[in-house]
Amino acid sequence: MTSEARSSHQCCRVRTSSRYRIWSGLLWVLLAGISPGSWAQQGAQPQSIKIEGDIKLGGLFPVHSRGPAGVPCGDIKREKGIHRLEAMLYALDQINSDPDLLPNITLGARILDTCSRDTYALEQSLTFVQALIQKDNSDVRCSNGEPPIIPKPERVVGVIGASGSSVSIMVANVLRLFAIPQISYASTAPELSDNSRYEFFSRVVPPDSYQAQAMVDIVKAMGWNYVSTIASEGNYGESGVDAFQQISRETGGLCIAQSIKIPREPRPGEFEKVIKRLMETSNARGVIIFANEDDIKRVLQAAKKANLTGHFLFVGSDSWGAKSSPIQDQEEVAEGAVTILPKRASIDGFDQYFTSRSLENNRRNIWFAEFWEDDFKCKLTRPGIKYELGRRKCTSEERISRDSQYEQEGKVQFVIDAVYAMAHALHSMHLDLCPGYMGVCEKMDPVEGRMLLQYIRSVNFNGSAGTGVMFNENGDAPGRYDIFQYQLSNVSNPGYKDIGQWTNHLRLNTEEMQWSGGDRKIPESVCSFPCETGEKKKMVKGVPCCWHCELCDGYQYLLDEFSCDMCPFDMRPLVNRTGCRPTPIVKLEWSSPWAIIPVFLAILGILATSSVIITFIRFNDTPIVRASGRELSYVLLTGIFLIYLITFLMIAEPSIAVCAFRRLLLGLGMCISYSAMLTKTNRIYRIFEQGKKSVTPPKFISPTSQLIITFILISVQLLGVFIWFGVMPPHTIIDYEEQKPPNPEFARGVLKCDMSDLSLILCLSYSIVLMITCTVYAIKSRGVPETFNEAKPIGFTMYTTCIVWLAFVPIFFGTAQSTEKMFIQTTTLTVSMSLSATVSLGMLYIPKVYVIIFHPEQNVQKRKRSVKTTVQPATVSQKSNDKQNGESKIVPDRSQ
């Protein structure tokens, strides 16, 4: 090429470059609405790191701090700048050396410095969109008239960054216009979750709204429902508190007592006013604080000055985190503070990579020499740079970590994850669009931004720290936070202690928490103290976190915190009234005093009755046994035996069989006894009534006739019982109303047979009718002569029995309202029956047994002719039937 052509070609390039700068500047003015003068001050091309590759990614990092007025950039930022930038370079090296991720495709990069300033970052980011700007070059000609040779601008398919939320917001507005996906590693502002405004923005760190959710969960886990908030004026503090308040309203159960904002330029006494306002609602001891480090420190100082050490319980956002600077010299006031920090991990591979960097092997990083000087406090000799006196010269033999202090910056993990997320998205895209193709195929040249965004939102892989990397529909990463508490007392190493994690839900080790003075009990921050167990809340109108407590009484339980409800009929409330429990089932136990006495009497009665029966059987043909009417005597003794036996059925555990036998035998024993006695008294009465009128004996006075009459009377009882069986088969019931006193602790369900008081009386009513009838005949037969010696004992038996049952009625029905009703009534009934049986046994048969056993000499037959003319016809008739009836008068032979 000739000198002239070369000159013309250079001129053409310069002209074209100048034209492009003017176009970009105009675009920048339209987008940002600010003067483009600063762009011109930076020269034609911004300083950047260029790494060649088949596909290029953009990178935005705060390599330098914000400069003073008129200067875009200040001092170098070692951790937030160089560490993060090198993390991207490290990730690119790892991806390019991985044969399974983007094989045969090399990732390149164009990395820019944002200088921690949003306007400057926007200016720099125009570099990423140059290749997408359509330029009209038709009127551009070189001096020789030939068309210009315009180099094709570098094209980036996606951008890693930026760091600050304000920078990301500014850059996202530009990248969105050109459909360039962006993944941030540090921006947490909630507004970036607005997919309608920042649809191409994603991030591998959780937004502050998750942090607010985590703080709400922490507050609730500690049982607080009344807290205050403090926010530093600005996007971070105000949006954080707004998110906290919104989540509190949505979830409910948490009220904000005071919401205080600290101005950007606090006036003297501002923080004392903050503490004074907090003390207006002193019950709200919990204080949620979204503030910068300086504001946090001054709030703690004001609390200490007001002598309120230990009163306030702070819950700090990630701006407090696990930092020592906000609490320096204020440790006592900060004791017990719970703070939150995005979950992070130190990447060992990066440590090995970064500590091995040197000036010789890291020439691709154009800012590394500046970092080297700042890190080792030395000066490199560079052309055009004057050597500073008093500062040692760098030897290039220095080593990171060995000759300087090194600690991995906290966002390194997220930078690596952001680069890998972009790589995984490109890998999936390549598999779909270029199956089996080695390298970039035509369908991915160029990469379509909107399609790449879909692949980014679909990635799901384990990141550098082993945790999952994924995005939701808004491009947000899952919330993962570590929770710390600043502890002083009873720990060998005072400081921040890890007490839990939050990953979409809270895991808080409350047993690890410790408060002022070493107290392990979580302090309270409530408007109203929690209600006691079993008390419902009656809310104070207009104050949702304040209430009065009212006890659930009687058989009510706490349905929810605001209302009580009755337990089901077969249940009673728990002691703490938080629910209901089954009412205990009781029955009359054999060991109960209510059962011991009746059982004792019944056993004695059964033994006595058995003895009489055995004696009668043994001496069946003796005059006394024969004279007593053997057939009816055995029937009567059987009835007495059944009366004693019913005691055991009344006390036995109710079952269908037991209930059936109760129905059958309860009235049957008495019916048999009184039927036999009624037959006897009726026979005696008819004999003497007939004897007054005629010498002809009355009908149906033979033993067989007497038995038939007795069994007819008994069959009436049996018929009634069997009809009852048919109409209402026997079954058991549990009566929960019988023992239901005002105090539910004494409530019991009574297991019993389905026999009401009325049915029990009806069951005995026939026997009572027989008893009354028998008593009437006994009264009428009271004048019989001595020769009929059973008439008067039967009479005395019936009189006594009536007295027993007259005493039974008021006792039985008078205890109907008693909680011991079943026990009293069962005992009363069984004792009354045993007494009536004992009376019958004692008056009718014990004297006979006594004579048979102890005076056998009297148990001989001696006929005695009656001299009483008033009853001569009757006696003649009687004697004629001695052998037939077996009831002739026995006159003891006293001569023996």
ZAPAMI-925361 format. One line per 4 residues: number of its first residue (from 1); for each residue y negated, z negated, x negated of C-alpha. Coordinates in steps of 0.2 Angstrom, whole numbers. Layout:
BEGIN
NUM	Y Z X; ...
***
This chain:
BEGIN
1	0 0 0; -17 5 -7; -31 -8 -10; -41 -1 4
5	-26 -1 16; -22 -19 11; -40 -24 14; -40 -16 31
9	-24 -24 36; -30 -41 31; -46 -38 41; -36 -33 56
13	-26 -49 55; -41 -60 53; -49 -51 68; -34 -53 78
17	-32 -71 74; -50 -74 78; -48 -66 95; -32 -77 99
21	-42 -93 94; -56 -88 106; -43 -85 120; -34 -101 117
25	-50 -110 116; -55 -104 133; -38 -108 140; -40 -126 133
29	-58 -127 141; -50 -122 158; -36 -134 157; -45 -149 150
33	-63 -147 155; -69 -152 138; -78 -144 123; -68 -134 111
37	-78 -138 96; -65 -150 89; -52 -135 88; -64 -125 77
41	-66 -141 66; -47 -141 63; -46 -123 56; -36 -108 62
45	-19 -117 62; -15 -135 65; -5 -144 52; 13 -144 57
49	31 -145 51; 41 -129 53; 60 -128 52; 68 -111 54
53	81 -109 67; 89 -98 80; 81 -108 94; 66 -119 91
57	60 -135 98; 43 -142 98; 39 -160 93; 24 -171 96
61	22 -187 86; 8 -200 83; 9 -197 64; -9 -204 63
65	-19 -216 73; -34 -212 83; -49 -208 71; -66 -215 72
69	-80 -206 82; -81 -188 78; -65 -189 68; -49 -184 77
73	-36 -193 66; -36 -210 57; -24 -218 45; -5 -214 45
77	7 -223 56; 22 -228 46; 34 -234 60; 28 -226 76
81	23 -210 67; 34 -206 52; 50 -216 58; 50 -206 74
85	46 -190 66; 60 -192 54; 72 -197 68; 69 -180 75
89	73 -171 58; 88 -182 56; 95 -178 74; 92 -159 70
93	102 -161 54; 116 -170 63; 117 -156 77; 116 -142 65
97	131 -149 55; 141 -152 71; 154 -138 74; 157 -143 92
101	138 -144 97; 129 -127 98; 142 -119 86; 134 -104 76
105	117 -108 83; 104 -117 72; 90 -127 80; 73 -126 72
109	57 -135 75; 38 -135 76; 32 -153 74; 14 -157 77
113	3 -173 75; -5 -180 91; -16 -192 81; -13 -204 96
117	-27 -195 106; -23 -186 122; -37 -173 120; -32 -169 102
121	-13 -168 107; -18 -155 121; -27 -145 108; -11 -145 97
125	1 -141 111; -7 -124 113; 3 -119 98; 19 -121 109
129	12 -108 122; 6 -95 111; 21 -84 112; 20 -85 131
133	2 -79 133; 0 -61 137; -13 -53 126; -21 -36 129
137	-22 -27 112; -26 -10 118; -44 -10 112; -40 -18 95
141	-40 -6 80; -41 -8 61; -55 -1 51; -45 15 47
145	-42 17 66; -23 12 66; -17 -1 78; -16 -19 72
149	0 -27 65; 1 -43 76; 15 -56 70; 25 -62 85
153	21 -80 88; 34 -93 87; 42 -98 103; 48 -115 107
157	61 -118 121; 57 -136 124; 46 -150 117; 51 -168 111
161	37 -180 115; 25 -186 117; 23 -205 113; 9 -212 124
165	9 -210 142; -9 -203 143; -4 -190 129; 12 -185 139
169	2 -183 155; -11 -172 147; 2 -161 138; 14 -160 153
173	0 -152 163; 0 -137 150; 18 -136 148; 21 -135 166
177	11 -120 168; 22 -111 155; 38 -118 162; 42 -127 145
181	53 -142 148; 48 -158 139; 58 -174 135; 48 -190 130
185	55 -204 120; 42 -217 123; 31 -213 139; 34 -225 153
189	20 -223 165; 26 -223 183; 16 -208 188; 26 -197 177
193	40 -199 189; 30 -188 201; 41 -173 201; 29 -163 211
197	16 -164 197; 26 -166 182; 42 -156 186; 46 -151 168
201	44 -168 162; 59 -179 158; 61 -195 147; 75 -205 139
205	66 -221 142; 65 -230 159; 48 -230 168; 38 -245 171
209	44 -245 189; 61 -250 183; 53 -264 172; 44 -270 188
213	60 -270 197; 69 -280 183; 55 -293 184; 56 -295 202
217	75 -297 200; 72 -310 187; 59 -320 198; 72 -320 212
221	86 -325 201; 76 -340 196; 73 -345 214; 54 -341 214
225	46 -334 229; 27 -338 226; 20 -331 210; 3 -324 203
229	0 -309 193; -11 -305 178; -15 -287 173; -25 -279 159
233	-37 -266 166; -30 -249 163; -15 -238 167; -2 -249 160
237	-7 -266 167; -13 -260 184; 1 -248 187; 14 -261 181
241	7 -275 193; 5 -262 207; 24 -258 205; 28 -276 205
245	19 -280 221; 26 -264 230; 44 -269 226; 40 -287 231
249	34 -281 248; 49 -269 250; 62 -281 246; 54 -296 254
253	55 -315 250; 42 -314 237; 24 -318 239; 9 -315 227
257	-3 -330 227; -16 -323 215; -18 -305 208; -30 -306 193
261	-36 -291 183; -43 -294 165; -58 -282 162; -57 -270 146
265	-72 -280 139; -70 -298 144; -86 -308 145; -86 -326 138
269	-77 -338 149; -67 -324 157; -51 -332 153; -56 -349 158
273	-60 -342 175; -42 -334 175; -34 -351 173; -45 -359 186
277	-40 -346 199; -22 -348 195; -24 -367 198; -31 -364 215
281	-13 -361 220; -5 -373 208; 12 -372 217; 13 -354 211
285	18 -359 193; 26 -342 189; 14 -330 182; 19 -311 180
289	9 -304 166; 6 -285 162; -6 -286 148; -10 -281 131
293	-6 -292 116; -24 -298 114; -26 -303 133; -9 -312 132
297	-15 -322 118; -31 -327 125; -23 -332 142; -12 -344 132
301	-27 -351 123; -36 -354 139; -21 -363 147; -19 -374 132
305	-38 -378 132; -36 -383 150; -23 -395 145; -10 -386 156
309	4 -384 143; 20 -383 152; 13 -380 169; 13 -361 169
313	30 -351 168; 26 -334 161; 36 -318 164; 30 -305 152
317	32 -286 152; 37 -276 137; 20 -277 129; 24 -295 126
321	43 -292 123; 49 -301 108; 33 -301 98; 27 -316 88
325	9 -310 87; 4 -314 105; 10 -332 104; 5 -336 87
329	-2 -354 87; 1 -355 106; 20 -359 105; 19 -374 116
333	11 -365 130; 22 -350 128; 38 -361 128; 50 -355 142
337	42 -338 144; 54 -325 150; 50 -307 143; 58 -290 144
341	61 -276 132; 69 -259 134; 87 -260 128; 88 -253 110
345	99 -253 95; 97 -250 77; 105 -233 72; 115 -236 55
349	116 -218 51; 97 -216 52; 95 -231 41; 106 -223 28
353	96 -206 30; 79 -213 29; 81 -225 15; 88 -211 5
357	72 -200 8; 61 -197 -8; 47 -185 -13; 60 -174 -21
361	72 -172 -6; 60 -172 8; 47 -159 5; 49 -152 23
365	39 -167 30; 21 -162 25; 15 -180 29; 29 -189 19
369	18 -190 3; 5 -199 13; 18 -211 20; 24 -214 2
373	7 -219 -4; 4 -231 11; 22 -238 10; 22 -242 -9
377	3 -245 -10; 2 -232 -24; -7 -216 -27; 0 -198 -30
381	-9 -186 -42; -13 -171 -31; -24 -156 -35; -41 -159 -29
385	-38 -177 -25; -48 -190 -36; -37 -204 -43; -43 -221 -36
389	-47 -235 -48; -37 -251 -45; -23 -243 -37; -7 -240 -47
393	0 -222 -49; 16 -218 -39; 31 -215 -51; 42 -206 -38
397	55 -218 -43; 51 -230 -29; 64 -232 -15; 62 -236 3
401	69 -253 8; 72 -258 -11; 54 -257 -16; 46 -259 1
405	49 -268 17; 59 -258 30; 64 -261 47; 69 -247 59
409	56 -243 72; 62 -248 90; 60 -230 97; 71 -221 84
413	86 -222 95; 76 -213 110; 70 -199 99; 87 -195 93
417	94 -196 111; 79 -184 117; 84 -171 104; 102 -173 108
421	98 -171 127; 90 -154 123; 104 -149 112; 117 -153 125
425	107 -144 138; 106 -128 127; 125 -130 123; 130 -130 142
429	118 -116 145; 126 -106 131; 143 -109 138; 138 -102 155
433	127 -88 150; 136 -82 134; 154 -87 135; 164 -83 119
437	148 -76 111; 144 -81 93; 125 -85 92; 112 -82 105
441	115 -68 117; 103 -57 126; 103 -69 142; 96 -83 131
445	83 -72 122; 72 -79 128; 77 -95 135; 71 -96 153
449	63 -113 155; 66 -117 173; 85 -114 170; 85 -125 155
453	77 -139 165; 91 -138 177; 103 -140 162; 93 -155 155
457	94 -164 172; 113 -162 172; 117 -169 155; 127 -184 153
461	133 -190 136; 134 -206 126; 119 -207 115; 116 -213 98
465	118 -232 103; 134 -228 113; 125 -230 130; 125 -216 142
469	110 -203 142; 107 -195 159; 92 -191 171; 89 -194 189
473	81 -181 200; 64 -186 194; 69 -184 176; 69 -203 173
477	82 -212 162; 92 -227 169; 83 -243 167; 91 -253 153
481	82 -269 147; 86 -284 136; 79 -301 143; 73 -314 131
485	66 -332 133; 55 -340 120; 63 -357 116; 57 -371 105
489	66 -387 109; 84 -391 105; 87 -375 95; 89 -374 76
493	79 -358 75; 65 -358 87; 60 -341 94; 66 -328 107
497	83 -329 113; 93 -316 122; 97 -322 139; 102 -307 149
501	101 -288 153; 96 -277 167; 104 -261 170; 100 -256 187
505	106 -274 192; 102 -290 184; 114 -300 173; 105 -316 168
509	113 -331 159; 104 -345 168; 114 -358 158; 106 -352 142
513	89 -354 148; 78 -369 142; 61 -375 148; 47 -386 142
517	54 -402 133; 72 -395 132; 75 -396 151; 89 -385 157
521	84 -385 176; 74 -370 181; 57 -376 187; 51 -371 204
525	38 -359 209; 37 -360 228; 25 -362 242; 38 -372 252
529	52 -380 245; 70 -374 250; 76 -382 266; 90 -394 264
533	108 -388 268; 110 -385 286; 91 -383 290; 83 -367 296
537	66 -361 292; 52 -361 304; 40 -349 297; 21 -353 295
541	12 -339 305; 3 -327 293; 11 -334 277; 28 -327 275
545	33 -338 260; 28 -354 268; 39 -363 281; 44 -379 289
549	62 -385 290; 72 -390 305; 90 -397 306; 104 -388 315
553	111 -402 325; 126 -405 336; 139 -391 335; 127 -379 328
557	128 -370 311; 115 -360 301; 117 -342 307; 104 -336 295
561	90 -344 286; 79 -343 302; 91 -348 316; 105 -359 321
565	120 -354 333; 134 -364 341; 151 -364 333; 165 -356 344
569	174 -369 356; 188 -372 344; 178 -374 328; 165 -387 322
573	151 -384 309; 154 -387 290; 147 -403 283; 133 -393 276
577	132 -383 292; 132 -366 283; 147 -360 294; 161 -366 305
581	178 -373 301; 193 -375 313; 193 -391 322; 207 -402 316
585	222 -403 329; 229 -420 333; 243 -428 343; 250 -445 346
589	259 -449 329; 274 -460 329; 265 -471 316; 250 -474 327
593	247 -491 335; 246 -482 351; 264 -477 349; 272 -491 341
597	270 -503 355; 277 -492 369; 291 -486 357; 295 -504 354
601	296 -508 372; 306 -493 376; 319 -497 362; 321 -514 369
605	323 -508 386; 335 -495 381; 345 -508 372; 345 -519 387
609	349 -506 399; 363 -500 388; 370 -518 387; 369 -520 406
613	378 -503 408; 391 -507 395; 394 -525 403; 396 -517 421
617	408 -504 414; 417 -518 405; 418 -529 420; 418 -515 433
621	431 -524 444; 424 -541 444; 417 -549 460; 399 -549 454
625	399 -531 449; 408 -526 465; 396 -536 475; 381 -528 467
629	386 -511 474; 393 -502 459; 389 -484 464; 371 -487 467
633	369 -499 453; 375 -486 441; 362 -473 448; 349 -486 448
637	353 -491 429; 352 -472 425; 335 -471 432; 329 -486 422
641	337 -479 407; 327 -462 410; 311 -472 413; 313 -480 395
645	318 -463 388; 302 -454 394; 292 -464 382; 299 -454 368
649	295 -438 376; 277 -443 380; 275 -447 361; 285 -432 354
653	275 -417 347; 272 -406 362; 282 -390 363; 288 -379 377
657	305 -389 377; 296 -406 376; 284 -401 390; 298 -395 401
661	307 -411 399; 291 -421 402; 289 -413 419; 307 -415 423
665	310 -433 418; 293 -441 420; 295 -443 439; 314 -442 439
669	318 -459 432; 307 -468 444; 313 -457 458; 331 -461 454
673	327 -480 453; 317 -481 469; 328 -470 478; 343 -481 475
677	333 -497 479; 326 -489 495; 343 -484 500; 349 -502 497
681	334 -510 506; 335 -498 520; 354 -502 522; 351 -521 522
685	337 -519 535; 347 -507 546; 362 -519 546; 352 -534 551
689	342 -525 564; 358 -518 571; 366 -535 570; 353 -542 582
693	357 -529 595; 376 -526 593; 392 -530 584; 394 -512 580
697	389 -508 562; 376 -495 559; 380 -478 553; 379 -472 534
701	382 -489 526; 397 -484 516; 395 -481 497; 398 -463 499
705	384 -462 512; 373 -472 501; 375 -460 487; 372 -445 497
709	356 -452 504; 351 -457 487; 354 -439 480; 345 -432 495
713	330 -442 490; 331 -437 472; 333 -419 476; 316 -418 484
717	309 -423 467; 320 -410 458; 315 -397 471; 296 -400 468
721	298 -399 449; 308 -383 449; 295 -375 461; 282 -381 448
725	292 -373 434; 292 -356 444; 274 -356 448; 267 -362 431
729	280 -362 417; 277 -376 405; 267 -373 389; 257 -382 377
733	238 -382 375; 225 -388 363; 211 -397 372; 195 -396 362
737	184 -404 375; 193 -421 376; 188 -427 359; 171 -419 357
741	159 -433 353; 140 -430 348; 145 -431 330; 156 -415 326
745	164 -424 311; 174 -434 324; 179 -419 334; 197 -416 336
749	208 -404 346; 221 -413 356; 238 -404 356; 246 -408 373
753	256 -401 387; 248 -392 401; 248 -407 412; 232 -412 419
757	228 -430 426; 230 -423 443; 247 -414 440; 253 -430 432
761	248 -441 447; 256 -427 458; 272 -428 448; 273 -447 451
765	267 -447 469; 284 -445 476; 290 -459 466; 275 -469 472
769	279 -465 490; 297 -471 487; 291 -487 479; 279 -491 493
773	292 -487 506; 304 -498 497; 291 -512 496; 289 -510 515
777	308 -512 518; 308 -526 506; 295 -535 516; 304 -532 532
781	320 -538 525; 313 -554 517; 321 -565 531; 339 -560 528
785	351 -574 525; 357 -580 508; 373 -570 510; 363 -554 506
789	357 -560 490; 350 -543 483; 337 -542 497; 325 -554 489
793	327 -549 471; 323 -531 477; 308 -538 486; 301 -547 471
797	304 -532 460; 294 -521 472; 280 -533 473; 279 -535 454
801	280 -516 452; 266 -513 464; 255 -525 454; 259 -516 438
805	255 -499 445; 239 -506 453; 233 -511 436; 238 -494 429
809	227 -484 440; 210 -491 435; 215 -491 416; 221 -473 417
813	206 -466 426; 193 -477 418; 196 -470 401; 194 -452 406
817	177 -451 396; 184 -460 381; 187 -450 365; 203 -460 364
821	208 -454 381; 225 -446 377; 231 -461 367; 225 -474 379
825	232 -464 394; 249 -460 386; 251 -479 380; 245 -485 398
829	257 -474 407; 272 -477 396; 269 -496 395; 267 -496 414
833	283 -487 417; 292 -498 404; 286 -513 413; 291 -507 430
837	308 -503 423; 309 -520 414; 305 -529 430; 319 -520 440
841	331 -523 426; 326 -541 424; 326 -546 442; 341 -536 448
845	353 -536 433; 349 -548 420; 355 -563 431; 371 -555 435
849	374 -551 416; 370 -568 412; 383 -575 424; 396 -562 418
853	394 -566 400; 389 -584 399; 397 -591 415; 413 -581 418
857	420 -596 429; 407 -591 442; 413 -573 443; 427 -576 455
861	429 -572 473; 429 -586 486; 427 -582 505; 415 -593 514
865	415 -593 533; 398 -593 539; 393 -607 552; 377 -599 556
869	379 -594 574; 363 -584 574; 371 -571 563; 389 -573 568
873	391 -555 574; 384 -548 559; 395 -559 547; 410 -554 557
877	406 -536 555; 402 -539 537; 419 -547 533; 428 -534 541
881	421 -522 529; 422 -532 513; 434 -521 504; 426 -505 510
885	408 -510 505; 412 -521 490; 397 -532 495; 405 -547 502
889	397 -564 498; 404 -572 482; 404 -590 482; 407 -597 465
893	422 -609 463; 413 -624 457; 430 -634 456; 435 -625 440
***
